Amino acid sequence: MTTRTVQLRQYRIHDGEFQNFVEWFRDILLPAKVGYGYHLEFAYADEENSLITWAVSLEGDVAGFEQFDEHWMASTDRADAFEGVPQRIAEKWITYPTPVA
């Protein structure tokens, strides 16, 4: 059986920035991440609580995911996606959950 690592991310967005964040996230960031090689598991918006919850995955273990993520963080793809984008994330949580069912 092949190991697949899921990275779960949740962001609380600054007041007044939710719609701008969602548009950028949907139209710019997600296509860049998927184009780079991540698999999008899901992405949900909770506008009432100003939360974005999403997950991407890769084949392999957490160490391999983190190594891939380091390359993404240093990539021109990421730099292009974030160019000119203000910081809209007030808080973030990033975990590697394991399946229970």
BAFI-3210 file (N, C-alpha, C; in Angstrom, 3 decimals, decimal comma, padded with zeros to 6 digits):
// residues 101
n [1|2|3|4|5|6|7|8|9|10|11|12|13|14|15|16|17|18|19|20|21|22|23|24|25|26|27|28|29|30|31|32|33|34|35|36|37|38|39|40|41|42|43|44|45|46|47|48|49|50|51|52|53|54|55|56|57|58|59|60|61|62|63|64|65|66|67|68|69|70|71|72|73|74|75|76|77|78|79|80|81|82|83|84|85|86|87|88|89|90|91|92|93|94|95|96|97|98|99|100|101]
n.u [000,838|000,559|001,864|000,204|000,371|-001,467|-001,909|-003,424|-004,936|-005,946|-007,266|-007,811|-009,246|-008,423|-010,642|-012,922|-011,533|-012,239|-013,701|-011,947|-009,716|-010,737|-011,285|-008,669|-007,409|-008,894|-008,655|-005,948|-003,977|-004,706|-004,714|-001,963|-000,708|-001,719|-000,811|001,885|002,161|000,838|-001,948|-005,228|-007,314|-009,648|-011,463|-012,894|-015,007|-015,914|-017,706|-019,118|-017,619|-015,213|-013,309|-011,111|-010,788|-008,761|-007,197|-004,284|-002,510|000,152|001,949|003,739|005,657|005,463|007,929|008,846|006,812|007,231|009,743|009,144|007,415|009,168|010,599|008,510|007,970|010,231|009,974|009,538|006,957|005,386|006,215|005,286|002,506|002,048|002,854|002,503|000,306|-001,518|-001,028|-003,449|-004,152|-005,016|-004,691|-003,277|-003,442|-001,708|-001,626|-000,893|-003,043|-004,216|-005,939|-009,011|-011,100]
n.v [-001,187|002,199|005,051|008,026|011,404|013,800|017,234|019,396|022,519|025,458|028,657|031,786|034,642|038,087|040,691|042,010|041,150|038,732|037,946|038,900|037,326|034,715|034,815|035,218|032,927|030,812|031,414|031,921|030,878|028,089|026,899|027,256|025,694|023,117|022,851|022,731|020,286|019,319|017,533|018,486|017,955|018,950|022,058|024,448|027,183|029,205|031,673|033,070|032,714|033,559|031,733|029,552|026,305|023,757|021,102|019,526|016,921|014,493|011,779|009,612|010,055|012,184|013,531|013,562|015,091|017,533|018,189|018,509|020,648|022,630|023,095|024,117|026,484|027,979|028,361|029,869|029,723|029,888|032,409|034,025|033,636|034,914|037,485|040,882|040,484|041,275|040,563|038,581|036,705|036,127|034,248|030,942|027,403|024,424|021,074|017,520|015,289|011,988|009,213|007,986|006,484]
n.w [000,000|-000,861|000,733|001,549|002,213|003,929|004,173|006,288|006,335|007,992|007,950|009,496|008,341|007,947|009,047|006,712|004,489|003,450|001,037|-000,961|-000,367|-000,843|-003,621|-004,699|-003,654|-004,848|-007,618|-008,166|-006,219|-005,698|-008,375|-008,919|-006,909|-007,468|-010,078|-009,541|-008,411|-006,152|-004,760|-004,610|-001,970|-000,723|-000,341|001,664|002,450|005,153|005,589|007,565|009,893|009,023|007,999|006,245|005,209|004,178|002,266|001,033|-000,684|-001,018|-002,517|-000,373|002,718|005,705|005,975|003,336|002,222|003,517|002,501|-000,230|000,061|000,960|-001,391|-002,950|-001,489|-002,109|-004,782|-008,069|-008,980|-006,669|-005,754|-007,844|-007,537|-005,120|-005,497|-004,897|-003,275|-000,425|003,108|004,266|006,067|009,319|011,350|011,391|011,056|010,706|010,004|010,009|009,509|010,425|008,978|010,338|009,652]
ca.u [000,000|001,312|001,576|-000,184|000,348|-002,404|-001,638|-004,659|-004,674|-007,105|-006,890|-008,794|-008,924|-008,660|-011,940|-013,044|-010,688|-012,627|-014,018|-010,715|-008,886|-011,342|-011,068|-007,259|-007,161|-009,538|-008,242|-004,489|-003,173|-004,994|-004,147|-000,500|-000,311|-002,035|000,132|003,206|002,183|000,004|-003,306|-006,220|-008,294|-010,875|-011,317|-014,188|-015,039|-016,916|-017,680|-019,635|-016,532|-014,018|-012,371|-010,861|-010,239|-008,429|-006,171|-003,584|-001,803|001,208|002,407|004,913|005,514|005,487|009,252|008,855|005,904|007,897|010,807|008,465|006,877|010,303|010,853|007,402|008,142|011,323|009,749|009,016|005,501|004,818|006,502|004,346|001,155|001,955|003,343|001,567|-000,851|-001,335|-001,227|-004,861|-004,345|-004,832|-004,187|-003,305|-003,145|-001,295|-001,411|-000,856|-003,966|-004,209|-007,317|-009,585|-012,132]
ca.v [000,000|003,436|006,059|009,350|012,355|014,916|018,423|020,131|023,929|026,289|030,060|032,816|035,769|039,409|041,319|042,782|040,611|037,362|037,740|039,078|036,145|033,568|034,962|034,954|031,529|029,965|031,709|032,023|029,972|026,665|026,422|027,212|024,532|021,899|022,821|022,399|018,850|018,940|017,072|019,143|017,044|019,738|023,439|024,968|028,530|029,470|033,131|033,568|032,707|034,041|030,605|028,720|025,010|023,043|020,067|019,011|015,688|013,986|010,418|009,570|010,325|013,595|014,091|013,833|016,218|018,756|018,497|019,043|021,950|023,560|023,462|025,002|027,781|028,689|028,339|031,054|029,546|030,457|033,846|034,650|033,585|035,822|038,818|041,980|040,077|041,659|039,510|038,554|035,638|036,585|033,083|029,722|026,128|023,454|019,781|016,326|014,360|010,586|008,729|007,165|005,631]
ca.w [000,000|-000,970|001,751|001,061|003,315|003,787|004,976|006,546|006,653|008,317|008,081|009,840|007,466|008,535|008,784|005,493|003,416|003,148|-000,381|-001,724|-000,158|-001,525|-005,066|-004,973|-003,308|-005,859|-008,987|-008,318|-005,396|-005,923|-009,640|-008,815|-006,087|-008,216|-011,195|-009,019|-008,122|-005,016|-005,055|-003,758|-001,374|-000,591|000,138|002,100|003,020|006,189|005,606|008,839|010,874|008,321|007,984|005,074|005,598|002,957|002,406|-000,132|-000,356|-001,898|-002,238|000,494|004,149|006,109|005,668|001,900|001,989|003,976|001,551|-001,410|000,465|000,976|-002,790|-003,330|-000,840|-002,772|-006,227|-008,759|-009,058|-005,443|-005,752|-008,780|-006,962|-003,974|-005,850|-004,720|-002,464|000,974|004,110|004,652|007,053|010,694|012,087|010,595|011,685|009,705|010,643|009,165|010,159|009,993|008,816|011,400|009,037]
c.u [000,887|000,879|001,238|-000,271|-000,591|-001,954|-002,945|-004,298|-005,991|-006,601|-008,074|-008,331|-009,258|-010,037|-011,881|-012,255|-011,142|-012,873|-012,786|-009,810|-009,431|-011,110|-009,623|-006,931|-007,667|-008,907|-006,731|-003,740|-003,443|-004,474|-002,616|-000,047|-000,560|-001,077|001,532|003,317|001,403|-001,334|-004,260|-007,227|-009,650|-010,509|-012,713|-014,019|-016,181|-016,917|-018,134|-018,540|-015,191|-012,912|-012,293|-010,229|-009,988|-007,327|-005,596|-002,849|-000,756|001,460|003,628|004,600|005,604|006,827|009,350|007,961|006,598|009,042|010,216|007,964|007,988|010,637|009,768|007,611|009,221|011,103|009,280|007,506|004,829|005,023|005,541|002,934|000,974|002,373|002,234|000,351|-000,602|-001,556|-002,670|-005,140|-004,022|-004,232|-004,197|-002,889|-002,829|-000,966|-001,332|-001,760|-003,785|-005,650|-007,752|-010,693|-011,928]
c.v [001,255|004,414|007,380|010,257|013,496|016,039|019,210|021,543|024,615|027,700|030,868|034,068|037,079|039,946|042,140|042,241|039,246|037,130|037,913|037,860|034,960|033,653|034,657|033,479|030,604|030,161|031,683|030,938|028,500|026,175|026,337|025,985|023,231|021,765|022,433|020,914|018,402|018,415|017,771|018,113|017,726|021,154|023,959|026,350|028,625|030,981|033,697|033,676|033,134|032,979|029,956|027,440|024,231|022,031|019,732|017,750|015,382|012,526|010,511|009,947|011,829|014,238|014,439|015,002|017,519|019,157|019,098|020,456|023,008|024,026|024,403|026,408|028,624|028,854|029,681|030,950|030,168|031,965|034,589|034,710|034,608|037,257|039,864|041,671|040,491|040,469|039,582|037,508|036,173|035,476|031,895|028,532|025,145|022,156|018,682|015,271|012,941|010,094|007,873|006,266|005,576]
c.w [000,000|000,112|001,069|002,284|002,976|004,718|005,068|006,984|006,977|008,577|008,581|009,110|008,171|008,129|007,504|004,311|002,912|001,655|-001,259|-001,590|-000,939|-003,030|-005,444|-004,749|-004,412|-007,242|-009,213|-007,539|-005,698|-007,277|-009,612|-008,034|-006,834|-009,407|-010,779|-008,660|-006,910|-005,525|-004,085|-003,279|-001,246|-000,184|000,445|002,706|004,009|006,399|006,938|009,897|010,283|008,297|006,616|005,595|004,323|003,200|001,041|000,295|-001,415|-001,554|-001,340|001,923|004,430|005,760|004,181|001,543|002,363|003,049|000,276|-001,127|000,521|-000,439|-003,305|-002,763|-001,527|-004,283|-006,790|-008,916|-007,840|-005,406|-006,675|-008,200|-005,848|-004,294|-005,721|-003,865|-001,010|001,909|004,598|005,724|008,441|011,563|011,155|011,434|010,579|010,427|009,574|009,831|009,632|009,912|010,014|010,868|007,549]
res [m|t|t|r|t|v|q|l|r|q|y|r|i|h|d|g|e|f|q|n|f|v|e|w|f|r|d|i|l|l|p|a|k|v|g|y|g|y|h|l|e|f|a|y|a|d|e|e|n|s|l|i|t|w|a|v|s|l|e|g|d|v|a|g|f|e|q|f|d|e|h|w|m|a|s|t|d|r|a|d|a|f|e|g|v|p|q|r|i|a|e|k|w|i|t|y|p|t|p|v|a]
***
